[in-house]
Amino acid sequence: MSSADKPTRLTGSEGEAFAKQNLVQIKVDAANWKVLWKDPKTGKFWKEYFPYSELQGGGPPEFVQITEEEAKSEFASW
């Protein structure tokens, strides 16, 4: 799969598998239930979060590609 073919949003086990195989964890923000990841091959940043607060444990995780500026803004000092 080329970098142009990689998705920019993944949900649940598909996102978890993608993160495990392709991403490096940069920072965990436990207070806000989100994690910053980076793809070492492409340099792209990913945010993992749990948008379904009404579900047990926040529901399935969502992984969304974000810009470096968004990563710095949301995760302050990483």
DOZARO-140989 format. One record per residue: residue in one letter; z, x, y of N, C-alpha, C, O in turn. Coordinates in steps of 0.05 Angstrom, whole numbers, plus 32768, in hexadecimal, padded with zeros to 4 digits. Layout:
<nodes>
("A" (Z X Y) (Z X Y) (Z X Y) (Z X Y))
...
</nodes>
This chain:
<nodes>
("M" (8000 8011 7FE8) (8000 8000 8000) (8000 8012 8019) (8012 8023 801C))
("S" (7FED 800F 802A) (7FEC 801F 8043) (7FFF 8013 8057) (8009 7FFD 8054))
("S" (8006 8023 806B) (8019 801A 8080) (800E 8001 808E) (801E 7FF0 8097))
("A" (7FF4 7FFE 8090) (7FE8 7FE7 809D) (7FEC 7FCE 808B) (7FEC 7FB7 8096))
("D" (7FEF 7FD1 8071) (7FF3 7FBB 805F) (8010 7FB3 805C) (8016 7F9E 8050))
("K" (8022 7FC3 8066) (803F 7FBC 8062) (8046 7FA4 8073) (803D 7FA1 808A))
("P" (8057 7F93 8069) (8060 7F7B 8078) (8072 7F83 808F) (807D 7F99 808F))
("T" (8076 7F71 80A2) (8088 7F75 80B8) (80A1 7F63 80B6) (80B3 7F66 80C7))
("R" (80A2 7F51 80A3) (80B9 7F40 809E) (80BB 7F3A 8080) (80A7 7F33 8074))
("L" (80D3 7F3D 8076) (80D8 7F38 8059) (80F2 7F29 8056) (8104 7F2D 8067))
("T" (80F5 7F19 8041) (810D 7F09 803D) (8118 7F0D 8021) (8109 7F11 800E))
("G" (8132 7F0D 801F) (8140 7F0D 8005) (813B 7F25 7FF4) (813B 7F3C 7FFE))
("S" (8137 7F21 7FDA) (8134 7F37 7FC7) (811B 7F47 7FCC) (811B 7F5F 7FC6))
("E" (8107 7F3B 7FD7) (80EE 7F4A 7FDE) (80F5 7F5F 7FF4) (80EC 7F76 7FF2))
("G" (8104 7F57 8008) (810D 7F6A 801D) (811F 7F7F 8013) (811D 7F96 801A))
("E" (8132 7F77 8001) (8145 7F8B 7FF6) (8136 7FA0 7FE5) (813D 7FB7 7FE7))
("A" (8122 7F97 7FD6) (8113 7FAA 7FC5) (8103 7FBC 7FD7) (8101 7FD4 7FD2))
("F" (80F7 7FB2 7FEC) (80E7 7FC2 7FFF) (80FA 7FD7 800C) (80F2 7FEE 800E))
("A" (8111 7FCF 8015) (8124 7FE1 8021) (812C 7FF7 800E) (812D 800F 8015))
("K" (8133 7FEF 7FF6) (813B 8003 7FE1) (8126 8018 7FDC) (812C 802F 7FD8))
("Q" (810D 800F 7FDB) (80F7 8021 7FD4) (80EB 8031 7FEC) (80E0 8046 7FE8))
("N" (80EE 8026 8004) (80E0 8032 801B) (80F0 803A 8033) (80E7 8049 8044))
("L" (8109 8030 8036) (8117 8034 804E) (8131 8045 804B) (813C 8047 8035))
("V" (813A 8050 8061) (8152 805F 8062) (8165 8051 8075) (815D 804A 808B))
("Q" (817E 804C 806C) (8191 803E 807D) (819B 8050 8093) (81A3 8067 808E))
("I" (8199 8046 80AC) (81A1 8056 80C3) (81BD 804E 80CD) (81CE 805F 80D2))
("K" (81C2 8034 80D0) (81DB 802A 80DB) (81E1 800E 80D1) (81D0 7FFD 80CF))
("V" (81FB 800A 80CC) (8205 7FEF 80C4) (8216 7FE4 80DB) (8228 7FF1 80E4))
("D" (820F 7FCC 80E4) (821F 7FBE 80F8) (822D 7FA7 80EA) (8223 7F90 80E9))
("A" (8244 7FAD 80DE) (8252 7F99 80CD) (825B 7F81 80DE) (825C 7F6A 80D3))
("A" (8263 7F85 80F7) (826D 7F70 8107) (8257 7F5A 810C) (825E 7F43 810F))
("N" (823E 7F63 810E) (8228 7F50 8113) (8216 7F4B 80FB) (8201 7F3F 80FD))
("W" (821E 7F55 80E4) (8210 7F51 80CB) (81F3 7F5A 80CC) (81E1 7F4A 80C5))
("K" (81EE 7F72 80D5) (81D3 7F7D 80D6) (81D3 7F9B 80CF) (81E7 7FA8 80D3))
("V" (81BC 7FA4 80C6) (81B9 7FC0 80BD) (819F 7FCA 80C9) (818B 7FBC 80C9))
("L" (81A0 7FE3 80D3) (8188 7FF0 80DD) (817D 8003 80C7) (818C 8013 80BC))
("W" (8163 8000 80C1) (8156 8010 80AD) (813E 801E 80BB) (8134 8016 80CF))
("K" (8135 8034 80AE) (811D 8042 80B8) (810C 804A 80A0) (8116 8054 808C))
("D" (80F2 8047 80A4) (80DF 804F 8090) (80D8 806D 8096) (80CB 8072 80AA))
("P" (80E0 8080 8085) (80DC 809C 808B) (80BE 80A4 808B) (80B7 80B8 8096))
("K" (80AE 8094 807D) (8091 809B 807C) (8082 8092 8095) (8070 80A0 809E))
("T" (8089 807B 80A0) (807B 8070 80B7) (808A 8073 80D1) (807E 8072 80E7))
("G" (80A5 8077 80D0) (80B5 8079 80E8) (80BD 805E 80F3) (80CA 805C 8108))
("K" (80B5 8048 80E5) (80BA 802D 80EE) (80D7 8025 80E8) (80E3 802E 80D4))
("F" (80E3 8015 80FA) (80FE 800C 80F7) (80FE 7FEF 80ED) (80EC 7FDF 80F2))
("W" (8113 7FE9 80DD) (8116 7FCF 80D2) (8133 7FC6 80D6) (8146 7FD6 80D5))
("K" (8136 7FAC 80DC) (8151 7FA0 80DE) (8155 7F8D 80C7) (8144 7F7C 80C1))
("E" (816B 7F90 80B9) (8173 7F7D 80A5) (8189 7F6B 80B1) (819C 7F76 80BD))
("Y" (8187 7F51 80AE) (819B 7F3F 80B9) (819D 7F26 80A8) (818C 7F22 8096))
("F" (81B1 7F16 80AD) (81B6 7EFE 809D) (81B6 7EE6 80B0) (81CB 7EDF 80BB))
("P" (819F 7ED9 80B4) (819C 7EC4 80C8) (81A7 7EA8 80C1) (81A7 7E96 80D2))
("Y" (81AF 7EA5 80A9) (81B8 7E8A 80A0) (81D6 7E89 809E) (81E1 7E88 8088))
("S" (81E3 7E88 80B4) (8201 7E89 80B5) (820D 7E71 80A7) (8225 7E73 809E))
("E" (81FE 7E5B 80A4) (820A 7E44 8097) (820B 7E47 8079) (8218 7E37 806B))
("L" (81FD 7E5B 806E) (81FD 7E60 8051) (8212 7E75 8049) (821A 7E85 8059))
("Q" (821B 7E73 8030) (822E 7E87 8025) (8223 7EA3 802A) (820D 7EAA 8022))
("G" (8233 7EB4 8037) (822C 7ED0 803B) (8215 7ED4 804E) (8209 7EEA 804F))
("G" (820E 7EBF 805E) (81F8 7EC2 8071) (81DD 7EBD 8064) (81C8 7EBF 8072))
("G" (81DC 7EB5 804B) (81C3 7EB0 803D) (81B4 7EC9 8036) (81BF 7EDF 8038))
("P" (819B 7EC7 802F) (818B 7EDF 8028) (8186 7EF0 8040) (8182 7EE5 8056))
("P" (8185 7F0A 803C) (8180 7F1C 8053) (8163 7F19 805D) (8151 7F14 804D))
("E" (815F 7F1E 8076) (8144 7F20 8082) (8140 7F3C 808B) (8152 7F48 8097))
("F" (8129 7F47 8086) (8121 7F61 8090) (810A 7F5E 80A3) (80F6 7F52 809C))
("V" (810D 7F68 80BB) (80F8 7F66 80CF) (80F3 7F81 80DC) (8106 7F8F 80E2))
("Q" (80DA 7F88 80DF) (80D3 7FA1 80EC) (80D8 7F9E 810A) (80D1 7F8A 8116))
("I" (80E5 7FB2 8116) (80EB 7FB2 8133) (80E2 7FCC 813F) (80DD 7FE0 8131))
("T" (80E0 7FCC 815A) (80D8 7FE4 8168) (80EF 7FF7 816B) (8106 7FEF 8167))
("E" (80EA 8010 8172) (80FF 8023 8176) (8111 801A 818D) (8129 801E 818D))
("E" (8105 800E 81A2) (8114 8004 81B9) (8127 7FEE 81B0) (813E 7FED 81B9))
("E" (811D 7FDC 819F) (812F 7FC6 8195) (8145 7FD2 8184) (815C 7FC8 8186))
("A" (813F 7FE6 8174) (8154 7FF3 8163) (816A 7FFF 8175) (8181 7FFB 8170))
("K" (8162 800D 818A) (8175 801A 819C) (8186 8005 81AB) (819E 8008 81AE))
("S" (8179 7FEF 81B2) (8187 7FDA 81C1) (819B 7FCB 81AF) (81B2 7FC6 81B7))
("E" (8192 7FC4 8197) (81A3 7FB5 8185) (81B9 7FC5 8177) (81CE 7FBB 8170))
("F" (81B3 7FDF 8172) (81C5 7FEF 8162) (81D2 8006 8173) (81DD 8018 8167))
("A" (81CF 8005 818D) (81DB 8018 81A0) (81DA 8035 8197) (81C4 8041 8198))
("S" (81EF 8040 818D) (81F0 805D 8186) (81EB 8062 8169) (81FD 8061 8159))
("W" (81D2 8066 8162) (81CC 806D 8146) (81C1 8088 8146) (81BA 8093 8130))
</nodes>
